[in-house]
Amino acid sequence: MTRYQHLATLLAERIEQGLYRSGERLPSVRSLSSEHGVSISTVQQAYHILEDSQLISPQPRSGYFVTQRKAQPPVPQLTRPVQRPVEITQWDAVLEQLIAREECDVVAFGSGAPDVTQPTIKPLWRELSRIAQHQEAELLGYDSVYGMRTLREQISRLMLDSGCVATAEDILITNGCHEALSIAIRAVCEPGDIVAVESPSFHGTMQMLRAFGIKVVEIPTDSVTGISVEALELALEQWPIKAVILVSNCNNPLGFIMPEARKRAVLNLAQRFDIAIIEDDVYGELAYEYPRPMTIKSLDLDGRVLLCSSFSKTLAPGLRVGWIVPGRYLDRALHMKYIVTGSTSTFAQMAVAEFIRNGNYHRHLRRMRQHYQRNLDVFTCRVRQYFPCGICVSRPQGGFMMWVELPENIDIVPVCCALREQNIHIAVGSLLSASGKYRNCLRLNYALPVDASIEAALRKTGEALSYVLENA
Amino acid sequence: MTRYQHLATLLAERIEQGLYRSGERLPSVRSLSSEHGVSISTVQQAYHILEDSQLISPQPRSGYFVTQRKAQPPVPQLTRPVQRPVEITQWDAVLEQLIAREECDVVAFGSGAPDVTQPTIKPLWRELSRIAQHQEAELLGYDSVYGMRTLREQISRLMLDSGCVATAEDILITNGCHEALSIAIRAVCEPGDIVAVESPSFHGTMQMLRAFGIKVVEIPTDSVTGISVEALELALEQWPIKAVILVSNCNNPLGFIMPEARKRAVLNLAQRFDIAIIEDDVYGELAYEYPRPMTIKSLDLDGRVLLCSSFSKTLAPGLRVGWIVPGRYLDRALHMKYIVTGSTSTFAQMAVAEFIRNGNYHRHLRRMRQHYQRNLDVFTCRVRQYFPCGICVSRPQGGFMMWVELPENIDIVPVCCALREQNIHIAVGSLLSASGKYRNCLRLNYALPVDASIEAALRKTGEALSYVLENA
């Protein structure tokens, strides 16, 4: 970091902390220069950076002032979903969402895709190239139904970072976290069963439940601390629930990391009511805190947690490489893996294994965590700037998803349609609810670096939301 | 083909046709030389080839004689499975089979793997290398739930060879034929339903049916003409059957190609009883006849046939690239694809698409058809030589699977165990029956070129079968 970048960061922090208040005049260039023992031009460059990020603005012949800004919007309250088992619908809306992501030149705020353009991903291409040049005939043959041992060994090591001890024998490789979740649900549930889910929760998982003829009870969930343990307990007392499905770290869509005490409380409940926990950790390695948060799986002594994950969010979804650690359900999971796809593409598995083995994965993770955290700052700033007052916004602790909530009487489905005509694609919250709630919410993907088109799209989205709020 | 190879082939044909009978003296080298207008040494070389393949044997000072041979074993009779819906078991045996295929230095007669060592597969590696070098970020992102358009377009063209007109929009890419079948079954059936299958039939499909809680009625099947239309009709009259699953071309395990009239008859029955047909065409392009046989799908006007296929048998199973043409079940199949794996590995899809586009796939297919047909000749010869009298052997019309049947009172499960200790792995027929029939049968994979170890393994298998027959 250069001197002027360092100074800019320092000043930005002071502004964030309120040491310089909104509208207040900042120290003169000369006084800052002597205070910090840096040159005049260094201070000027620092002020230019802050000006570019719209934290400060110059006034002719008066110096720099902290920009008049709206206050940070509050976080969403605890959700209040329907408190009984419901059937999942919404497939048509999900399909529309999937098709929208394939359109060209669309700003895909609604997608679940990570940024795959960072330079630290380059070694993955080199591994693929090397594999193609080596021409090992073995890679063309049927892989083990467990997946390649070399990759399972690498994953076993990775999992230690989350406090989880799993050997290569405990791990099955899957076609992304999608297949892992599909296997987990099928390994634990029968058609007609009931499972508990966070509310809101990932639409993909809910569509799986729908296809398997499973009903869900949506549990109230806090945007900072996660699923309500009290509400989960009540639901477990009331309904014959088979399993609870959680994204405990860097939740999709709310962004929270469940505090350790809450993770333990949920595990205790699962033990008391003898149910399984399906833990989706696909965003866990993208937590902004270091070391990464632990999983519920790492606390699990009796094998009731089925951990599902993949390299789709951390590395690249096109690889379709994920895994499941099914605990005591290993035999059933193995059968499911066999009947669903038989095995997983060997090339992608091999490339990922080598990418990890050569230290490139951890390097890439560091980069991506920084990148997403920086993007979150920029998006938060823009949302504050462009989006209307009266909204609530989540404070993601990892990953690249933001949840925006408007007053409950607002329906943003028409806003989505209007924005789509301007090639802006947002995901309406109701996709993430079994009972079609959260039509006043939206999920915002902030994975991509903010360029002019994203900047413009955020502004247009803010305008559309303001319009609907003013005319409600 | 050189002159002496041509002559050897001609003579071998005459022996097969019975123009020269077992034990009969062949024409002298001199007379053949003048008859065919070739040199003495050409005839001598041709005779050496026939001697090497044990068709003829020299007797000192008397010339060459047609080898005294056992007669070609008869083909298996129409199977007679249980005529009522049964639940499928056998998972433990299938799993054992899957694990056996991973062992080192095993002669895997029991596997379903193709030969991936032929030189015509090399361009596939080059495509993979080229893709890795181009580094298109798009390949790292989420693929369409339909699969890559460029591959679907190529498949659409390939399907014309089987008389089937399907556009890219009618095709979904899957993780191998396995996922295609899994999707097809789930798109058509609900738990508790009944489907009709050939008997014997592919154990993978049956395990899927088991996992989905579906019962099967096994229909008597002829090793030359396929499923009995009469028996299928009776079953349809008697039970509320939802679908029939067929490997109509180069059947696994019996090797037949259903005659066109029978394909039409089955389709007519499906129309009359308003059921779906799930057609597994994964071996169809490996038919020894040219042009390749048509599919039932190509006759299907009302979209009731779900065609499932892949590049796993024709190219390489490690790719995990297959497809489904689900006809009128497209919407349901799309949902199933989404909930099972979401999408398919992009690298493998891209490599296959380019491999086809550059004409390498058709070149490879020609090579593999010839290779498997030649291997069939060698295996048939060895089976005749080493295996005991009193067995029946199928006459595969494509693919690389042979079905061997011993008398019904014989149980070859202990033979399998004994052979496995000698690193020879055969698949007992009962794996391919829902009701555990065919313990007197085995399926033999003849994909690999016959080398010394395969030769020895065939001999040992023959000895073990002879032993059990003699001691029955």
Interface residues (C-beta under 8 A of the other chain):
Chain A: W91 V94 L95 L98 R101 E102 S111 G112 A113 V116 T117 I121 K122 L124 W125 R126 L128 S129 I131 A132 Q133 Q135 A137 L139 L140 G141 Y142 D143 S144 V145 N175 G176 H178 E179 S182 R186 P191 G204 Q207 M208 R210 A211 G213 S312 A316 P317 G318 L319 R320 L334 H335 M336 Y338 I339 V340 T341 G342 S343 T344 S345 T346 F347 A348
Chain B: W91 V94 L95 L98 R101 E102 S111 G112 A113 V116 T117 I121 K122 L124 W125 R126 L128 S129 I131 A132 Q133 Q135 A137 L139 L140 G141 Y142 D143 S144 V145 N175 G176 H178 E179 S182 R186 P191 G204 Q207 M208 R210 A211 G213 S312 A316 P317 G318 L319 R320 L334 H335 M336 Y338 I339 V340 T341 G342 S343 T344 S345 T346 F347 A348
